[in-house]
Amino acid sequence: MDTPLSARTAILSVLMHDKGFGLEIIEKVHARTAGKIVLDEGSVYPALKALEREGLVRSFEGEPLPERGGRPRRYYELTGEGRRAALEQKRAMPGLLRPASAC
């Protein structure tokens, strides 16, 4: 892959628009890059945990879901510091990911 996009960059970009859970974040990155960037769980979940340790992302559990055997999904959202980092990254690499409305 010849793009400078990392899992971290993609996650921050996607979470600028809304909270999400891991697989949803993977799907949004795929959609917003027209399939050019394919992230896998092995890169997204460690990146989410690292972003959380850095204070850029916070996580929380959603409602228990019957289709998950009563287990809730873990959602992620940007903190104020995470939003600043995402905006800085967006200015540094404009047009990297298409806006949600373009998907």
Secondary structure, DSSP 8 states (H G I E B T S, - for coil): ------HHHHHHHHHTT--EEHHHHHHHHHHHTTTS----HHHHHHHHHHHHHTTSEEEEEEEE-GGGTT-EEEEEEE-HHHHHHHHHHHHHSTTSS--GGG-
